Amino acid sequence: MTQPRYYFNDDNHKVNLDFANLGFDYYPCPYRFEAVYELGVWRARGVVEETSMTLPEGSQCLHYGQQLFEGMKVNTGADGKVYAFRPAENSRRMNDGARYLQGPEVPEDLFIRGVEEVTRANLPYVPPYGSGASLYVRPFYLGIGDNVGVKPASKYVFRIFVTPVGPYFKGGFGPDQGKSFRVSTLDRAAPFGTGHIKAGGNYACSFKPGAEAKEQGFAEAIYLDPKEHRYIEEIGAANFLAFKGETLITPDSHSVLPSITRRSLLRIAREIYSWPVEERLIDKAELDEIEAAAACGTAAVITWIREVADGEKTWTFPFDQRWQQLYDSLVGIQTAAIDDPFGWRHEIS
């Protein structure tokens, strides 16, 4: 098989970017990875250069939302090696979504191959260790074809692009970077809908409440459960965490996306720090008793919630050093600054 041609600077030196001051924005890199499913078979095109895609106008992804995406990060480690963080978990989550949307699964080895090849092809864009930036990896999955009926597609595209990014929330993480959030009266997902998979339509539903929150000076919207509007669920594109006494609590709901970052943080809390952890319903009224709150996700990592507003009522939370411990442990594992007792780092050689 012909190997793709990669064009690097001398000795794979980094491109001339101010990595330490990147925002969470799209910066085009030269290469992406693509595979196509047709007639029951995935065919890998491999590394390609074109940034644009041509789709049939009747494609199910355009009309009926048969579309999925993932988000993950690649980091340069303290040891100089390059690591992806738990890519097999992203593969499994995408395939959970593919089954729900009645499309073919992307084989895990094809998914991992794509992550590895697109990273190697864009190696000069992987931010250096210590810059605070990462290479954000965006796998996505589209149902395509000539169609007008409401039915699953017969052809699919799986593609991965990458872009170097800084913190999702401006300012990043720290005791002086608390954010304020507003409880929304609108819903992100239906009680037994697609909230548990990473479908693009879930995020389109967040544009209006997110914009309303930002117009009022908040960082994002907080969503309550769509059935009773009583229980805390998610925060924009992030999950909710809180400390109630010694216990780390987080919502348990079918309409909450199973975040890989959240699962990782909960395991760190249990197994490294021996903190009690509960995944359960969290009534909004419990905000009166919660001592500390945070948002977490691939893009945000951890963000301290300084304030939650709901109509005329406001709750404020001080910075808790336990967020720093969790942040340092997770980022330390991702960047090989500390040992990885869980086998989460996936080296890209």
Backbone hydrogen bonds, N-H to C=O, Kabsch-Sander energy under -0.5 kcal/mol:
donor,donor_aa,acceptor,acceptor_aa,energy
6,Y,4,P,-0.6
8,F,6,Y,-0.7
12,N,9,N,-1.9
13,H,10,D,-1.6
15,V,124,P,-2.0
17,L,15,V,-1.9
19,F,17,L,-1.8
21,N,18,D,-1.8
22,L,19,F,-1.3
25,D,23,G,-1.5
27,Y,25,D,-0.5
29,C,162,V,-0.5
32,R,48,V,-2.3
33,F,160,I,-2.2
34,E,46,G,-2.0
35,A,158,F,-2.7
36,V,43,R,-2.7
37,Y,156,Y,-2.9
38,E,36,V,-0.5
38,E,41,V,-2.2
41,V,38,E,-1.2
43,R,36,V,-3.3
43,R,41,V,-0.5
44,A,42,W,-0.5
45,R,34,E,-1.9
45,R,43,R,-0.6
46,G,34,E,-1.5
48,V,32,R,-3.4
55,L,53,M,-0.5
59,S,56,P,-1.9
61,C,143,G,-2.6
62,L,59,S,-1.0
63,H,59,S,-1.4
64,Y,60,Q,-2.4
65,G,60,Q,-0.6
66,Q,60,Q,-1.2
67,Q,65,G,-2.2
68,L,141,Y,-2.2
69,F,198,K,-1.9
70,E,139,P,-2.8
72,M,137,V,-1.8
74,V,135,L,-2.4
75,N,83,Y,-2.8
76,T,127,P,-0.6
77,G,75,N,-0.5
77,G,81,K,-3.8
78,A,335,T,-3.0
80,G,77,G,-2.1
83,Y,75,N,-3.0
84,A,346,H,-2.8
85,F,73,K,-1.5
86,R,84,A,-0.7
86,R,344,W,-2.2
89,E,86,R,-1.1
90,N,86,R,-1.1
91,S,87,P,-2.1
92,R,88,A,-2.2
93,R,89,E,-2.2
94,M,90,N,-2.6
95,N,91,S,-2.1
96,D,92,R,-1.9
97,G,93,R,-1.8
98,A,94,M,-2.4
99,R,95,N,-2.3
100,Y,96,D,-1.7
101,L,97,G,-2.4
102,Q,99,R,-1.1
103,G,98,A,-3.1
110,L,107,P,-0.6
111,F,107,P,-2.4
112,I,108,E,-2.8
113,R,109,D,-2.1
114,G,110,L,-2.4
115,V,111,F,-2.1
116,E,112,I,-2.6
117,E,113,R,-3.0
118,V,114,G,-2.5
119,T,115,V,-1.6
120,R,116,E,-2.6
121,A,117,E,-2.4
122,N,118,V,-1.3
123,L,120,R,-1.3
125,Y,122,N,-2.5
126,V,123,L,-1.8
131,S,128,P,-1.7
134,S,165,V,-2.2
135,L,74,V,-2.8
136,Y,134,S,-0.8
136,Y,163,T,-2.8
137,V,72,M,-3.4
138,R,136,Y,-0.5
138,R,161,F,-3.0
140,F,159,R,-3.0
141,Y,68,L,-2.5
142,L,157,V,-2.5
143,G,66,Q,-2.2
144,I,142,L,-0.6
144,I,155,K,-3.0
147,N,145,G,-0.8
151,K,149,G,-1.4
154,S,144,I,-0.6
155,K,144,I,-1.0
156,Y,37,Y,-1.8
157,V,142,L,-2.1
158,F,35,A,-2.9
159,R,140,F,-2.4
160,I,33,F,-2.4
161,F,138,R,-1.8
163,T,136,Y,-2.0
165,V,134,S,-2.9
166,G,23,G,-1.9
168,Y,299,A,-0.9
172,G,169,F,-2.5
177,Q,174,G,-1.9
179,K,304,W,-2.2
181,F,307,E,-2.4
182,R,220,E,-2.0
183,V,309,A,-3.1
184,S,222,I,-3.2
193,G,190,A,-1.6
197,I,194,T,-1.6
199,A,194,T,-0.5
199,A,197,I,-1.6
200,G,67,Q,-1.0
202,N,199,A,-1.2
203,Y,199,A,-0.6
203,Y,200,G,-1.2
204,A,200,G,-1.4
205,C,201,G,-1.5
206,S,203,Y,-1.0
207,F,204,A,-1.2
210,G,206,S,-2.2
211,A,207,F,-2.6
212,E,208,K,-2.4
213,A,209,P,-2.1
214,K,210,G,-2.3
215,E,211,A,-2.3
216,Q,212,E,-1.0
216,Q,213,A,-0.6
217,G,214,K,-1.7
218,F,213,A,-2.5
219,A,180,S,-3.1
220,E,180,S,-0.7
222,I,182,R,-2.8
223,Y,234,E,-3.2
225,D,231,Y,-2.2
229,H,225,D,-1.8
232,I,282,I,-2.8
233,E,223,Y,-2.7
234,E,223,Y,-0.6
235,I,238,A,-2.9
236,G,221,A,-1.2
238,A,235,I,-2.5
239,N,296,C,-3.3
240,F,233,E,-0.6
241,L,294,A,-2.7
242,A,249,I,-1.9
243,F,292,A,-2.4
244,K,242,A,-0.5
244,K,247,T,-2.6
245,G,243,F,-0.6
247,T,244,K,-1.6
248,L,276,P,-2.7
249,I,242,A,-3.3
249,I,247,T,-0.6
250,T,278,E,-1.8
252,D,280,R,-0.7
253,S,251,P,-0.5
256,V,253,S,-1.3
259,S,257,L,-1.6
263,R,259,S,-2.2
264,S,260,I,-2.1
265,L,261,T,-2.6
266,L,262,R,-2.6
267,R,263,R,-1.9
268,I,264,S,-2.3
269,A,265,L,-2.6
270,R,266,L,-2.3
271,E,267,R,-3.1
272,I,268,I,-2.1
273,Y,268,I,-1.6
275,W,269,A,-2.8
278,E,248,L,-2.6
280,R,250,T,-2.1
280,R,278,E,-0.6
283,D,281,L,-0.6
284,K,230,R,-2.8
286,E,283,D,-2.0
287,L,284,K,-1.8
288,D,285,A,-1.6
289,E,286,E,-2.1
290,I,286,E,-1.3
291,E,243,F,-2.6
292,A,243,F,-1.1
294,A,241,L,-2.5
295,A,303,T,-2.6
296,C,239,N,-2.0
297,G,301,V,-1.2
301,V,297,G,-3.0
302,I,300,A,-1.3
303,T,295,A,-2.8
305,I,293,A,-2.2
306,R,179,K,-2.2
306,R,304,W,-0.8
307,E,179,K,-1.6
308,V,315,W,-2.4
309,A,181,F,-2.6
310,D,313,K,-3.1
313,K,310,D,-2.0
315,W,308,V,-3.0
317,F,306,R,-2.5
323,W,320,D,-1.8
324,Q,320,D,-0.8
325,Q,321,Q,-1.9
326,L,322,R,-2.3
327,Y,323,W,-2.8
328,D,324,Q,-2.9
329,S,325,Q,-2.1
330,L,326,L,-2.7
331,V,327,Y,-2.7
332,G,328,D,-2.0
333,I,329,S,-2.1
334,Q,330,L,-2.5
335,T,331,V,-2.2
336,A,333,I,-1.1
337,A,332,G,-2.0
338,I,332,G,-1.5
343,G,340,D,-0.9
346,H,84,A,-2.8
347,E,345,R,-0.6
348,I,82,V,-3.0
349,S,347,E,-0.7
